[in-house]
């Protein structure tokens, strides 16, 4: 006699049934579903989740082993052969968890818009989108075809770098595909902020940062004006408080919202492109990358204090003796160990060099720099020398923003002239050490880092449109500093999320249905957001492991509910979804 659903319900009350295609009926209990959700939240993949659950069940069987219970243990071991497959777990997760997760994502998304909607950072990723598959209808007599419709994931971060909503797969990273997603996000953000009691001017994003400033600057402005079209309707009266005589509708570019939002560029992508132009065989490759990073990242720094700039202008130009000049040359050309040994060998010259590097007018000592190096060094070179010589760098040479665009352009010219001639004499040995023991740690590499690619890179960096985008971001960064908010460079938080996404999605995931990817993307959004906001409040014993802290919190709520014989809201929502599926 076949076993019916009613027989299972009588034997195991509170059981839920899921009918999986090609798998049959799968009967599960509420503790099993909670365990699946907990493990899936950590693994974000169904095969690792299946293996993790089997490990738990087999561990329980080993604990239960005894001579008197061997028959029951062997019976339970035979039951493990009918454990749900990864396909069945995916079906169960979509049916049981999708409504629950969607509800929480909508609530979290709305809160994020209210709290972090002042700024919008958008960026695309072309690596993970190709795992999403779509099955095309089969032709007569043929198997169904596998199609990968998406080539890009679009991510959005807010003012403090947290994720605003789950990532969205797109056909391509072009404006026609991005516009509907951006329009929906902007409308939802403005609506959520208006509902929270903000005015229309406060509800509009203050800045939108993109790494394609030249392509998106005008399109993003028009999109914001299209979303916030309330400003286009204005009343006409003879006096400011007089009766309205007419209603005027402004054109799209006359919309006041056009000037309320700032479209900004992104500095760090210039560093990424710079790295592609540099050969690791060059002696100055590491220093060049660090100095170029300092050049661009200073656009995120605080404004230079007026008193520090005045001290630098009024200070006397320092002089440096022959011994100090020799040490200065060693500090630039040789290794750190050689420089420290030279400092210890010449105390008078070292003292003279420290006084020179600590002076407020060290950058104006053009005669000394030109005599020794025939070029004026950029700021990070002086800071590196002062750090290695254990000198106190004056605050006018510290890590502060540029006073104006002319100072930024002057720094780029310093970088170019400094690295056009090779500075370091050796580089660290790279790759596999196929050498005898005791071989030199440093070898002679290419003398000059400068090439045609770097020359073209700096030519593009000084273009008017590139400077316009970078300077727009500088205004946003200074405004964030004045508001006492943490400043994160442009779209760099989205790049950080792509790194997080690549670390949590297992590399063996090659084919995911759209609905399954949407579920996993929602879980990744919740996990990333929880980690972002709860990292400072984690207990010390978790050792900065957000997953451990989160699971401990959820386990505590489940234990508390079980101790008083009640179900948590999580269990109630899962049960409701299972009954309707």
Secondary structure as GFF3:
##gff-version 3
##sequence-region A 1 581
A	DSSP	alpha_helix	5	11	.	.	.	ID=ss1
A	DSSP	beta_strand	16	20	.	.	.	ID=ss2
A	DSSP	beta_strand	24	28	.	.	.	ID=ss3
A	DSSP	alpha_helix	30	43	.	.	.	ID=ss4
A	DSSP	alpha_helix	46	64	.	.	.	ID=ss5
A	DSSP	alpha_helix	70	79	.	.	.	ID=ss6
A	DSSP	three_ten_helix	80	82	.	.	.	ID=ss7
A	DSSP	alpha_helix	86	116	.	.	.	ID=ss8
A	DSSP	beta_strand	119	125	.	.	.	ID=ss9
A	DSSP	three_ten_helix	129	131	.	.	.	ID=ss10
A	DSSP	beta_strand	132	136	.	.	.	ID=ss11
A	DSSP	beta_strand	145	147	.	.	.	ID=ss12
A	DSSP	beta_strand	152	157	.	.	.	ID=ss13
A	DSSP	beta_strand	168	170	.	.	.	ID=ss14
A	DSSP	alpha_helix	175	195	.	.	.	ID=ss15
A	DSSP	alpha_helix	200	203	.	.	.	ID=ss16
A	DSSP	beta_strand	207	209	.	.	.	ID=ss17
A	DSSP	alpha_helix	213	227	.	.	.	ID=ss18
A	DSSP	three_ten_helix	230	232	.	.	.	ID=ss19
A	DSSP	beta_strand	233	237	.	.	.	ID=ss20
A	DSSP	beta_strand	244	249	.	.	.	ID=ss21
A	DSSP	three_ten_helix	252	254	.	.	.	ID=ss22
A	DSSP	alpha_helix	257	260	.	.	.	ID=ss23
A	DSSP	beta_strand	262	264	.	.	.	ID=ss24
A	DSSP	alpha_helix	268	277	.	.	.	ID=ss25
A	DSSP	alpha_helix	285	297	.	.	.	ID=ss26
A	DSSP	three_ten_helix	298	300	.	.	.	ID=ss27
A	DSSP	alpha_helix	306	314	.	.	.	ID=ss28
A	DSSP	alpha_helix	322	333	.	.	.	ID=ss29
A	DSSP	alpha_helix	336	345	.	.	.	ID=ss30
A	DSSP	alpha_helix	347	358	.	.	.	ID=ss31
A	DSSP	three_ten_helix	362	364	.	.	.	ID=ss32
A	DSSP	alpha_helix	366	373	.	.	.	ID=ss33
A	DSSP	alpha_helix	379	388	.	.	.	ID=ss34
A	DSSP	three_ten_helix	395	397	.	.	.	ID=ss35
A	DSSP	alpha_helix	405	420	.	.	.	ID=ss36
A	DSSP	beta_strand	427	428	.	.	.	ID=ss37
A	DSSP	beta_strand	442	443	.	.	.	ID=ss38
A	DSSP	alpha_helix	452	461	.	.	.	ID=ss39
A	DSSP	alpha_helix	464	482	.	.	.	ID=ss40
A	DSSP	alpha_helix	492	504	.	.	.	ID=ss41
A	DSSP	beta_strand	512	513	.	.	.	ID=ss42
A	DSSP	alpha_helix	514	534	.	.	.	ID=ss43
A	DSSP	three_ten_helix	535	537	.	.	.	ID=ss44
A	DSSP	three_ten_helix	540	542	.	.	.	ID=ss45
A	DSSP	alpha_helix	546	563	.	.	.	ID=ss46
A	DSSP	alpha_helix	569	580	.	.	.	ID=ss47
###
